[in-house]
Amino acid sequence: MSEPDRLPAPECSKRSQCVIRTRFLVRLSLVMALVLGTVAAGCSRPPRLVAPQEGTGTAERTDPWDNALRQLRKETSATACRALMQTLNQELGADEALRPPALSAEALEGLQRLVPLDTGDREELRSLQFTPQDGVYLADCLYLRDVARQVVLPEMTDREKAERAFAWVCRHVWLQPWVVPTERGLMATALPPTAVLRRGTGSGLERMYVFLAVVQQMGLEGCLVGPPEAVAHHAGHVALAGDQVLTGAPRGPFWAVGVRLDQDVLLFDPWRGVPFPAMWRSLRANPSAYADWFAAREHVSGLTVEAVRSAVLYLAVPVSALSPRMRLLQDKLGEALQVQLAIDPGAWQKRWGEWQPRFWNPLEDRFAYGRTSRTFLPPDHGGSDSSPVGSRVFDLYYLSQLPPPGQVVPAELRENAALMRDVGERIAQVARTQYAVRFLEPPTPRERIQRGQFQDAARLLVSLQDEFGRGLSRIRNTPNVDRLRREWIQQAVELYEKIGRDPDALARIEQHWRSEAAAVLLDQAVCEVGQAEATFLLALCQHEQAERVQLRYEHASAADAPRLREDAREAWGIAARAWRTYRGQYAAFHAAMPGRAPLADQLAARAERYARP
């Protein structure tokens, strides 16, 4: 237990005990409310039965796969998919011929020779029933299927699809690596692709993870590129040059992500956000020809010409995709849902021809691409992390997305330790809880945008802007609002000082929090940060709508091109105005969020360029 949360010794004053217990309970309740509260209530439903036929006295089961398909066409959340796995276990369990086949010891050993598997991986693969992680993986694939559908068009070439997918990933994952404390010190993380997308930030390696997952749903095959020793490097590996961390990122074990196109590989730099100047064969055969590209100031991965010559390709596969259970789901549901679930690693490796890349899945690496989903999630979310609530990476990830105290607590409270302890933490708790309800409960506004649900996302974000706008109007329309706030804070200080001496102090404090001035303080804390986030996401939503119209225009027939050109220009104009609004009113508010301002500037410039007649 950290020092601030340790229970006070018996000789502490009553006021100290109250304050410390309050702070502990506030933090614990925030974790419980925000993390555990995101789990949807309910349990799996029993199999649907057809009414008994006349005179039979028995009920006939409907086809479980037809039921599954209907359910997944209605709901694809992780909660719904995990419940579906339970239902399938019940419906298929009575008939051995219908159940997923067992993975034989020989087959498991064959997989082990291709893909490094640790104890947890093997246990997951050997299960004779659908597991909670199967539900998570299915939900993630359906999420990324929706991404793929709105990013590309079927008639595009594979190269065009890969380039569009990479550009989309860079728009939705701005570079901001996240490190967590471990027993070995701070460690770089690499979270599951959908977790990275919901957060909207990540490292260069996490951009690679998202790209691999998206191109899988496009029917393309991705790879990682790095030095020969990367096969043994964990995801948290930091590439060093002297005393400097390359890229300031850290870089991790790989320096590029690629897609196989026939007999060559199209490469992308996840930090620079652009394709490499040549494809794999040319780049590796003569890297010196591209020395200027590597020497450019914007090239920050630390990659050298010499390193390119010795580089190799690696494949990374979700462990869930290797199980017989996922092959059964692919056979029964994959075509109807247009989703890619199962992967045959041996056949996949052979398709890479002469390069024969190795599979990367370092043993006991919780952030390796193959197992990061299972080890990131706690058991009640379909994973295997049984760490105490509050210390799990999942909990820290959730809390890290909430606005920092500097965005929600007035400066006069932050600068005074006693005020921050007594008043500031309560304001922060209320503001962060309200923010979480609006922006972090699935399906989040960001998720709706990424899945191409633009109208739903826009309506939600406009309604949030209206809600936060009314709160900001209440602040502006309150007479002498600054004086009212100062007086309320001073009165709060006096009341908190009476704890332990006045038996009515706590009741008076609660009454004080229900005053008009307290409402103004809370409005300011919640509405400013909420309005800024809603405005940013609305601009991103309108930008993605314009990207989609532009895509249709670029692949339109001669008859449709003039109309779609005007539609695209109009959509870009709407996006440009949205970015101008955000940059003019809220960019400074988000200045402490690395990467967001450059992303907004980049997207705004693109929108302005395409909006011109």
N, C-alpha and C positions, 0 to 999 in steps of 0.2 A: 504494500500500500504506500503511495507516495506521501511525503511529509504533510501537505495540506489536507489530505484525507484521513490521516491517522486519528483514531479516537483520542480525545483529550484525557490526560491523567486525572484521577479523582480530585486533586487539589485545584484544578482549573476553576476559574470563576464561572458562574452560571451563564453570564453573557457569552464567554468564550465557548462554552459547551454548546450553547444554542447556535452561535454563528457557525462553528465548525461542523456540527451535525447538519445544519441547514445546507451548507455548501456541499457536503458529501451527498446528501439526499438529492439535491438539485442535479448534481452531475450524474448520479446513478439513475435518477428518473429520466434525465434527458437521453441517456444511452438506451434505457429500456423502452422509452416511448418512441424514440426515433428509429431504433434498430429492430426491436422485437415487434413494434407496432406496425411495421411494414408488411408483416406476414398476414395475408388475407385469412379471415376466419373461415372455418368450414372443414369438412372432411370429404374423403372420396365417396362418391355415390355408388350404390349397389348397381349391378347390371340391370339394364332395362329388360323387362319381360313383355312378351306379347300376351294378350289376354288368352286364357284357356279356350281351346276350341270345344264346341258343343260335344259333350259326352266323353271327352278325354280325361278331364280332371287334372291335367298337367299344363304347365306353362312352357312355351317354346321360346328359347333364347333367340334374340336377333343376332345377326352377324356382328361379332365384336369389332371387326375392322370397319364396317359401315358406321357403327356408333362412334368409333374413334375419329373417323374422317369428318363426321358431322360436328363433333365437338371441337375439333381443331380448326374447322372453318368458322367457328363462332368465337373461339377464345384461344389465344396462343401464349398466355402469360406462363411464367415458370410455375406458379402455383397450380394453374389448370393442367399443365403438362405433367407435373408430378402426380396429381390426382389421377390423371389418365393412366399413368403407369401402374398405380395400385389397382385400378379397375381392370386393366388388361391381365394383371396377375391373377385376379379372381376369376375372370371369364375364361382364361386359357389354362388355368392350373389343373382343371379336371380332365383335360385331354392331352396326353403326352404328345400326340401327333401335332397339336397346334402350338405347343410351347416352343420357345426359342431353343435351338439345339445347344447341348452342352459343349464347351470348348475342351477338347481332349488335351491330355498332358502333352502329346506330341505336337499338337497345333500350337499350344502355348509356348513350347520350347522353340518352335519355328518362328513365332512372333518375337520371342526374346532375342533370337539371333539377328533379327532385323532392327528392332526398336528396343532400346534399353528400357527395361521395366523394373520398377522397384516393388516392394511388397504390396503397397497400396494399389498399384496398377494391376498387379496380378489378381488380387482379391476382387477388384472391380470387374475384371475380364472373366473370372471364373463363375460369377454369380449365375444361378439357374433361373432367376427371376429378374424382371425389370427393376432397376434400382432408382432411388431418388435422383442420382446424378444423371441417369438416362433422361429423366424429365427435364432437368436443367439443360442438358445438351440439345435435346429436341427443341426446347423453347429458344435457345440461342441461335440454332440453325434457322428457325423460322423468322426470327428477328433479322438476321443477316440476309435471308432470302428476300425480305421486303426491302432492305437496303439495296440489294443488287437489282431488283426490279425497277426501282426509281432512278438508279444511277445510269443504266445503260438501256439500249434498245436491242431487240433480238437480231436485227439486221446488221449490227456493227461487227467489224472484224475483231478478232481476239486482241490484237494490239490496241485498238481503240478502246475496247472494254477495260483492259488493264490500265491504260493511261487515265481514263475517266475515273476508275475506281481509286487509283492512287491520289489523284487530285481531290476527290471527295474525302478520303481519309485525312488528308492534310488540312482540309477545311474544318473537319469535325473533331480533330484531336490536335489542339495547339500544344507546342512543346513546353511542358512543365513537369519534369520528372518528380516522382513522389518517393521519398525514402521513409522507412519506418525503423524504430529502434528495435534491435534484437539483442540476444545475449552476446553477440559478437560485435555490437556497435550498430551504427546506422547501415541499413542495407537498401540498395535500389530494388524497387518492386517491378514486377511485370504481371499485371492483372489480366483476367479474362477479357477478350475483346468487347463483349457487351458491357462489362463494368467500365472499361475505358471510355466507351462511347457515351454511356450515361453521365460520366463525369465530365467529358469534353476536353480533358487534358491528359498528357502522357509523355513518356520518354520516346526516344527514337525506336527502341525495341518494341514498345507497346504499339507504336504506329505500324511496325512490321507485323505484329500479331493480328491487328485489326485487318490489315491488308490481306494476310493469308486467309483469314476467315471469310472475308467478302469474296475473294476470287474463287474460293471453294464453292460458294453458292452460284457463281457464274459458270461453273463447269471447267474452270481453268486450274492449272497446277502451279502453285507458288513454291519458292525456296528461299532460304537464307544464305548469305554469302559472308565468309569470314576466313580467318587463317586456319591451317590444319589443326592447331591445338584447340580450336573452339569446340571441338567435339566433347571436350571434358570441362569446358567453362560453364559455370552456372549463369543463370539469367542476371544475377546481381553482380557479375564480373565487371570491373572497371578497367578500361584500357588506359594505360598511363604512358606519358612521354616525359621522362624526367620527373619534375615535381608537379606537372600540370595534368589535370584530368581532361582528356581530349573531349572537345565539344562543350565542356562545362556541364555535361549532361547527366550522368556519365554515359559513355558510349555503349558499354555492354560487349558481348562476345562477337557481334556481327557488324559489318559496315554497309550492307546493302540488302535489299529484298528484291526478288525477281519473279518473273513468270515465264514458264517455258512456252516458246512459240516455235513449233516444228522442231528444228534441230539447233535452235539457239535460245538465248535467255535475254529478255528485256529487263534491265536493271534500274532500280530507283534508289535515290539517296533520301532517307527519311528525315534527315535534319535540314537539308537544303530544300526538300519538297519538290524535287525535279528528277526527271530521268537522267541516267548517266549519259555522257556524250557518245557512247558506242555500246553495242550489245556485247554479250559475254565473250564470244569468240574473238572479236576484234580487240576488245579491251585487254583481255588476258594475253593475246599474242603480241601486242605492241603497246603497252601502257604508256611508254614514253611519248607517244604521239599526242597524248592528252595531258601532258605535264602542266600546261597552262591552266587547264580546268581544275586540276588538283591544287595548284598553287593559289587560286583565286581566294580572296579574303572571305567570301561567303561560304567557302567550303570549310566546314568546321569539324568534320568527322575525324580528322587526323590521319586519314588514309594516305599512304605514300605509293609511289609508282612501284617500289620494290615489293610492297605487300600485295599488290594486285597480281604479280607474277606467280606467287605461291598460294593464292586464294583457292578455296574449294567451295563446292555447293553442299548445302545440307537441307534435308527435308524435316519438317516438323508436323506431327499429326496428333489430333486429340485422341487420347487413349480410348475414350468412349466410342470413337468411330471404328475401332478395331474389333468390337465385341460381336458375337453372333446375334445378340439381341438387336443391335442397330442394323445389321444386315437384314433381319426379319422386318424391322420397321421400314427400311428402304424398299424392300420388295412389296410390302403391303400398302404403304402410304406415299412413298417418295414421288412416284410419277404423278399421282393425283394432286399432291401438294406442291409439286415442282420444287422439291427441297433435296439437297445433297447431304446424306447422313453417314453412309458407310464408306470406308476406304480400305482397299486391299493393298497393303504396303508393298508386297512383293511385285505385283503388277505395276504399281505406281513407280517403283524404283526402276523397273525395266524400261519404262517409257522414256526415261531420261538418257537412254542409250549409253554412249561411251563414258559419260561422266559418272554414272553409278553413284550418285550422292549418298552419303551416310545419313541415318536418322539421328536427329539431335533430341535427346530427352534425358539429360544428366540425372543419375540416380539421386534420390533424396532432395532434389531441387524443387521446392514448393512452387516456384515461379516459372518453371519450364512450361513451354506452350502446351505440352501434352497433358499436364495434370493441374495447371494453375486454377482451373475452375473448381475442381474437387477440393483442393487444399485451401482455396480462398474462402469458400463458403462454410458456414457452420452446419451441423446436422439438420437443424430445423429449416434450412434453406436448400437442402439437398447435397451438402458437402460433407467433409470429414474433419474439419477443424473443431476440436472439442475444447479449445482453450477457454478460460473463464470469460464470461460476458464482460465487455468493456476493454479487454486486452487483445481481442482477436483483430486480425488485420481487417476483417470485414467491418467491424465496429469503427476502427480508426478511419477506414476509407469513407464510411458514411459521414462521420463527424467532420472529416476534412473538407467536405463539400459545403459545409455551413459557413455563413459569413463570419469573418473574424471579429473579435470585440471592437477593433478599431473602426469597423463599418457601422456598428449598431449602437455603440455606447458613446454618449457625449464626451467631449474631451475633458470637461471639468471633473467627470467621474473617473476617467482612465488615469488622470494625473494624481489622484489621491487614493492611496492604497486602501484606506478604511472605507471610503465611499465606494470604491470598486468592489470591495468585498461585500458590503452590505446592500448596495443599490445596483451597481453596475452589473453584477452577475445575474441578478434577477431580470433586469432589462434584456441582457444578452440571451438568457434562456427563453424568454417569451418571443423575442424576435427570431431566434434561430428555429424554434419550434414552428412558428407561423411560416417561416421560409420553407422549412422541410415539407410541410403539408402541401404547399403550393407547387414546389419545384422538384421534390425528390420522391414523391410517392408515385409508383408506376401505375399506368403509363405516364411518364413525365412529359412535359412539353418538348423537351429535347428528343426523347425517344419518338414521339409522334412525328417530329420534323424528319428524323433520320429514316423512319419507315415510310415516308412519303405521304403521311396523313396531314397535308398542308392546311386544308380547310379547318379540320378539327383543332389543329395546333394554333392557327391564327385566331379562331374564335376564343379559345381559352386564354391566349395571351392578351388579346384586346380586353377581355373581361377583367383580367388581372390588372391591366393598366388602369381601367376605370376604377376598380376597387382601391388600388393604391393612390390613384389621383384624388379620390374623395378624401382619403386620409390626409394627404398633403394639403388639400384645400382647407380642411379643418384647422390645420396648423397655421396656415396663412391668415385665416379669418378669426383667429383667437387674438383678442386685444392684448397687447403687452406680453406676448408669448415668451420672450426671453426673460423678462422679470418674473413671470409666473413660474417658469422652470427653475430659476435660481432660488426662489422662495420655497418651492416644493422640496428641492434638494436640501436646503438648510433645515427645514422642518424635519425631513427624514433623518438627518444627522442627529438632531436633538432626540428624536424618538428612539433611534437605535441605541443611543448612549444610556437610555433609561432601562434597557433590558437587564433584568436581574435586580433592579431597585424598585421598579414600579410594576406591580402585578398586572396592570392593565396595558402594559407597553405593547405586547404582541398584538392585542386586539386593536389598539390604536394604529399600529403600523399597517395592519390589513385594511383598516378604514382609510388610511392615508393613500394606499395603493389604489383605492377605488375612486379617488378624487378626479376632477376634471384635468388638473395639471398632470397627474400620472398618465391619464389617457393621451395627453399631448405628447409626453415623453415616449410612450410606447408607439404611438402613431409614427413619430419621427424615426424610431428605431426600425420598425417593420417596413414602412412605406417607402423610404428612400432606397433601401437595398432591394426591395421587391420591384420597384419601378425601374431601377437600373437593369436588373436581370431580365425582366419582361421585355424591355425595350431592345436589349441585345438579342434575345431569342427571337423576337418578332422580325428584326432585321435579318437574322440568319434564315428564318422561315421564308421570308419573301425573296431572299437571295436564292435559296434552293428552288423555289418555284420558277424563278427566272432561268436558272441553269437548266431546268427540265424543258421549258419552252424553247430555249436556245438549242438544246439537243435535238428536239423534234424538227426545228427549222433547218438545222445543218443536214438532216437526213430526209428532208421532205422531197416530194416529187415536184416537178416543175410547176404543176398546177397549184399545189398548196403552198409553195415557197413564199410568194408575195404576202399572203395573209399571215403566215406564221412569222415572217420577218417583222411585220408590224406588231404582232402579239408579243414577240420577244422584246422588241424595243420598249413597248409599254411596260412589260414586266420588269425589265431592267431599270426603267425610270422609277417604278415603285420601290424597288430594292435600293436604288441610289438615295432616294429621299429618306428611307428608313435608316440607312447608314449615316446620313448627314444628321438626322435627329439624335441617334445614339452618340456619335462622336462629339456633337455640339453640346449635349446635355449631361452625358453620363460616362464618357471615356475617362475623365479625370477621377470619377468615383471608383473606377476599376483599375486605377493606375498601379495598385499594389499586386495585381494579378499578372505575373509574367506571361508574356506571349499574347495576351488578349488584345492589347492596343495594336501591335503589328498585324495581327490577323484582321482586325476591323479595318485598318488602313488598307491592307492588301485587297480585301473583298470590296471595300468601297471604291477603290480605284478601278477594279474590274467592272463593277456595276456602272460607274460613270462612263467608262469607255464604250461599253455596249449600248448605253442609253442614248448616245449622241445620234442625231439623224444621219 
